[in-house]
Amino acid sequence: RYFRWWVKKTFIEKKTAFIDLLCAVPLQQIYGCPLGGIGGGTITRGWRGEFCRWQLNPGLYHYETVIANQFTVCLRCKGQTIYQQVLSVERPSSLQGWNWGYCGHYAFYHALYPRAWLVYELPGQQVVLTCRQVSPVIPHDYKDSSLPVGVFIWEVENGRDEDVEVSIMFSLQNGTGAKEDRSGGHWNEPFTFHKDGERVAGVLLHHCPAVNPFTLAISVWEKAGTGVTHVTAFNPVGLGREVWQDLLQDGRLDSPTGKSRPTEKGEVTAAAVCASCRVPAHGHKTLELALAWDMPCVHFGSKEKLHLRRYTRFFGSEGDAAPALSHYALTHYEEWERKIEGWQNPILENSQLPSWYKSALFNELYFMTDGGTIWMEVSPDCCAEDLQGLAGAGLSHLLPVLREYGRFAYLEGQEYRMYNTYDVHFYASFALIMLWPKLQISLQYDIAVTVVNEDVQPRQYLMCGQTAQVKMKNVVPHDIGDPGDEPWQRVNAYLMHDTADWKDLNLKFVLQVYRDYYLTHDSLYLQDMWPVCQAVMESELKFDTDNDGLIENGGFADQTYDAWVVHGASAYCGGLWLAAVCVMCKMAEVLGDTEIQQKYLDILNKGKEAFERMLWNGKYYNYDSSGSDTSSSIMSDQCAGQWFLGACGLDQGEFEVFPKSHVLSALRTIFEKNVLSFAGGTMGAVNGMRPDGVPDTSSVQSNEVWVGVVYSLAATMIQEGMVEEGFRTAEGCYRTVWERLGMAFQTPEAYREKKVYRSLAYMRPLSIWSMQLALERRAGQAPAPAQLPQGCTHP
């Protein structure tokens, strides 16, 4: 059934499958820090300095190392060129007139997102170059964090006894290395931009496909003592001798005036900009270059609606913003770095935290920008009816939030092309709520909009063969759409199963609503979401088939572990249910809704008794209550409900849902069995483990390690005082992904013990920020419990 659908989608409709099970993206151990802010597209630069992953069209990736995109250094002493080298270990078949093959032993890469450092010790020259790469990814910043720019600060250290002239040439192909580069009609032009006494100069590369045209800009900050020259156009697939000889002659480029001619079909063009300065003997100088891209107006795959990216609010949507973006980036990067260091240094300087954790915490944030991320403006004249007919739905703050902060979405994974996959976002959302809380609030409003609507169109689901409605009313959607279609307009791109009867989606919405309120104290948000929470919980109540206060799973794929079947009461969904019921009681108390509070308090008291009676076995909570051969499996995620309650400050006293002694016993069992008894305790926690210490192989997912789940498990351990065990558990994932498997900046959803992995570059590992929240809470830095201002009541 899937194969027939895949053939139709791929060969007849000429579209990409939302999950391509037949053509997975191959592992390349080459990636480094991506360039760019949130939602404007990204360009990834590898740890060897190559530009090798492109995500400019929303949600679509092109994995191509474009060989012409390079930095080249030229050194001159006493009027003579003494050294000229492309700073790349590549030895390509094109541009053979250039000097390739830099020895990698003399180069070093370091990354701490959103910055990276490439250090080149030029052999035999007594000159060291350090290229510092900076992107504007700044917590709680909703302007600069949206900008599609990256800055390269070249620090030049001259160890010679004589002055040296240093030139850094930045060459760039017009395009992304895709076949569109040869479609014709692309052209380049030099530019200068003056503002506030500062001048930036470079070249614009206009890329003009029929859909989503864009302009690339390479530029230099022309400070006193810095010379800027350029080549407007050259052939990046030829020998390149004219560019090489031009630079070799005097460390400068010819700087022709005027525009280049448009390319012919089949032709490719490139440009270069060169920054030069004199560095005194045993001295130091800085050269600052920037890369910007301006794709302000985008269509998704359906081409139905034109969307404006967030940064157009500040730089316009006419497609002419690249010079201003370049100037802004070069003149503001120092401020960005001060803010980045102010954010990161308290963590980096904390000697109690292990080094690997500091690396993982910040570097996993790459997915915030490189997860196919989109951040779109909502028109100022937009009305509620435009947002899927929501007039009168009670979300009074919806329009103000979306107008002020826009609409945000990111993919489940670079291979799993669904935006805001909600069962997974549940884990990843900690990064948003802690660093860009307004984007989490905006995302939640978008989900609330879909909850109160329904899509009555029938659709066939691939794995179960059923035909059902795409979306049911008062049910949280699985996702808000496929970039190959029209996100927000048509939700639930996931065709594997009908998610209307999934048990976890509604619960995860309710839990996030209170968690968001607890951390932000946004009372308007809580009041808006309260009726939506009531609606989804009322919808969820139908899964309590025996009225014992505890929902039951249906014996099919009905939660985020969508290949690991659950029958009856379960530790995972049952725990999430009780946590959501507890949160309903707390929200009702805050809002003064005594009737609803009593309703859910009664359910909670019944449900807690049923949960303990049916699932607690004296050491941990059984996977489910079915009595099957694997129902006694030890699930690493069995305390997910406790994890969220702890993050909300609802894990003790009158709100203690799960007995502390049972939680600690379960966590210790997981640590002993799922962590230490799996791969020698070096790979994190396997999802399912049998009581005899053998992994549960009853499904493809029970035998996997899910990186994002391991980070949330580690956070739970830290919350419960098992700090050493929490770090040991999470360290296994970091060492496996970032060191042993070489998956830097493409952390997968899952891997197995024998180097089998699934779904590169995935959303869920952003849950590592829940570890940071747990650490801050233990250190007494968590927010005080929030209450509504006096006089506010529930709607």
C-alpha positions, 0 to 999 in steps of 0.5 A, a space after each residue: 500500500 505504501 509502495 503504490 502511494 510512493 510511486 504515485 507521489 514520486 513519479 506521477 505527482 513529481 512530489 517528495 513523500 512526507 516520509 520517504 521510507 525507500 530513499 533515506 538521506 545517506 549519512 555524511 559525517 561532514 556537517 558543522 554549525 548552520 548559518 542564519 537566524 530562525 525561519 529565514 532558511 539556513 546554509 550549513 557550513 561543514 567542519 572542513 569549511 565547505 558549504 554543504 547543506 542548503 535549506 532556503 526553500 521552506 522545509 526542503 533540503 539540498 545536500 550538495 557541497 558547492 565547490 566554488 564556495 570557498 575562502 582563499 588566503 593570499 599573503 604578500 611581503 615586500 610587494 611579492 605574493 609568497 603564499 596563496 591557498 584555497 582553505 579547503 582540503 578538497 581536490 576537485 575536478 573543477 577550478 583546477 587553476 586554483 591551489 587546492 589540498 590544504 593539509 587538514 593537520 593544520 586546521 582545527 574546528 570548534 563549534 558552540 552553536 550559534 558560533 563556530 571557529 575554524 583555525 588555520 595555521 598556515 604551514 611555514 608562514 608563521 601566520 595563523 588565521 581564525 575564522 569565527 562564524 556568528 549567526 544571530 540566534 539570541 534568546 528572547 530576541 524576536 527581531 535579530 534572531 529572524 535574520 537570514 545572515 551569517 558573519 565571518 570574522 577573520 582574525 589574522 595573527 602575524 608571527 613574522 618579523 616583517 609586515 605582511 599583506 593579507 587578503 581573504 577572498 570569499 567566492 560563491 556560486 549563484 545558487 545552491 548547487 541544484 539543477 536550478 543553477 543552470 536554468 538561466 536568467 541568473 545574474 550578479 552585480 556589485 554593491 555598496 551600502 552606506 549608513 550611519 558612517 559605516 560602509 559595506 561593499 560586495 556582490 549581489 547574486 540574483 537567483 531567479 527561478 520561477 518560484 521563490 527567487 532569492 538574492 545572495 550577498 557576499 560583502 566586507 565591512 570597509 573599515 579604515 585599513 581594509 581594502 575591498 575588491 571584487 569579481 562580479 562574475 566568473 565560471 565556477 565549473 571552468 579552470 578559474 585561472 583568471 580569478 586566481 591570477 588576478 588575486 595572485 598578482 597583487 592580492 586584489 581583484 579587478 573590481 569591474 563595474 556594472 552588472 553581469 549578463 544573465 546566464 544562458 540555460 545550462 550556464 553557471 555563474 559565481 562571484 567573489 569579494 576580497 578583503 585586504 589589510 596590512 598586518 604589522 610584524 607580530 601584530 594582529 588585524 581583523 577582517 569582517 565578511 558576511 553572507 546574507 540571503 533574501 528570499 522574502 516571499 515564499 510559496 509552499 509546494 501547493 503554490 496557493 498562498 504567498 507568505 512573508 518571512 518574519 524578517 520582512 517586517 524589519 527589512 521589507 519584502 521587495 527582494 532588495 534587502 540583501 545590502 541592508 541585511 549585510 550592513 546590519 549584520 556586519 555592524 551588529 555582530 559584536 552586539 550579538 556576540 555580547 548577548 550570546 556570551 551573556 546567555 551562555 557564559 553562566 552555563 559554560 563557567 559552571 564547573 559543576 556541569 560536565 563539558 559534554 553537556 555544555 556542548 550538547 545543550 547549545 549545539 542541539 539548538 541547531 535544529 531551531 534554525 535548520 529544522 526546515 524552520 519557518 517564521 511567517 508574518 500574519 497580515 495586519 489586516 488579518 481577521 479571525 475568519 482568515 485563520 480557518 474560520 475561528 470567529 467566536 471561538 473564544 481565543 481573544 488573544 489569538 490575533 494580537 499574538 500572531 500579529 505581533 510574533 508571527 507564525 512559527 513552525 519546524 519539521 519533525 525531522 529533515 527526513 520526516 517532513 511534517 511541520 509542528 509534529 505535536 507528539 514530538 514537539 511535546 519533548 522539543 518544546 522546552 527549547 522554545 518555552 525557555 528561549 523564545 517563549 512567544 514562539 511557543 505561545 504562537 505555536 500553541 494558538 495555531 494548534 488551538 485553532 485547529 482543535 476547534 475545527 474539523 476537516 470532513 474530507 475523507 482520506 485513506 491511511 496507509 498502514 491501516 487501510 482505513 478511510 477517515 476524516 483528516 481532522 476531527 473536532 476537539 482533537 489535537 492534530 498530529 501536525 500542521 502540514 507538509 511543506 510540499 502542500 499548504 501548512 496551516 491550511 491542510 493539517 495532518 500530513 501524516 498518512 501512516 495512521 489515523 491519529 484521531 484516536 491517538 491517546 497522547 496528543 490531547 494530553 500533551 496540549 493540556 500539559 504544555 498549556 500549564 507548563 507555558 503559563 507556569 514559566 511565563 505567567 501569561 494569564 491571558 494565554 491561560 484564560 484563552 486556552 482553558 476552554 480548549 483544554 476542557 474540550 480536548 479533555 472531554 474528548 479524551 474521556 471516551 478512552 476511559 471505557 470502564 470509568 475507572 478514571 484511567 484511559 486505555 490504549 486500543 491495541 493499535 498504534 495510538 501514540 508517539 511510539 507508533 510501531 509499539 502497540 499498547 493494550 489496555 492501561 499503559 504506563 506511558 499514556 496512563 501517566 500522561 493522562 493522570 498528569 493532564 488531569 492533575 494540571 486541569 485541577 491546578 488550572 481550574 484552581 488558578 482560574 476559580 472554576 470550582 466545578 471543573 476542579 472538583 470534576 477532575 479531582 474526582 477523576 484523579 483520585 479514581 485514576 491514581 488508584 487504578 494506575 497503581 493497582 493495574 501497572 505497579 509491580 513493586 519495582 516499576 510500572 509495567 508497559 501495559 496491563 494486557 498480561 501479554 508476553 511483553 506487558 512487563 517490559 521496562 519502558 524508559 519513558 514510563 515516567 513522562 507524566 512525572 517529568 512534565 509535572 516536575 517541570 511545572 512544580 506539581 510533583 509534590 505535596 497535594 499535587 503528588 500524583 505518583 508516589 515518590 517512592 515508586 517514581 524513584 524505584 522506577 527510575 533506578 530500575 530504568 537506570 540499572 536495566 535500560 541504561 547500564 545493562 544496554 551496550 555496557 551503559 555507554 549508549 543511553 537508555 533503550 526504549 524497552 527492556 525485559 526484566 531479565 536484562 534483554 532488550 524488548 524486540 517485540 517492535 522496531 521501536 522498543 529496541 531503539 534508543 530515542 535521543 530526545 526521550 533519553 534527554 527527558 529521562 535524564 531531566 526526570 532523574 535530575 528532578 528527582 535528585 538522581 543527578 549523577 545517574 541523569 548525566 550518565 544516562 544522557 552522556 551515552 547519547 552525546 558520546 554515541 551521536 556526536 563522537 562515535 557515529 559522527 552525527 554532529 548537527 544531524 542528531 537522529 531520532 533513533 539508533 540501535 546498539 549495532 550502528 543502525 540509525 533512523 531519521 537524521 536531524 530530528 526535532 525531539 533531542 531539543 528536549 535536552 533543555 528540560 535538563 537545564 530547566 531541572 538543573 535551574 529548578 534544583 538551584 532555586 532559579 525556577 520561576 515562582 508559581 504563577 497566579 492570575 491578577 486579582 479580579 481575573 476569572 475564567 471566561 
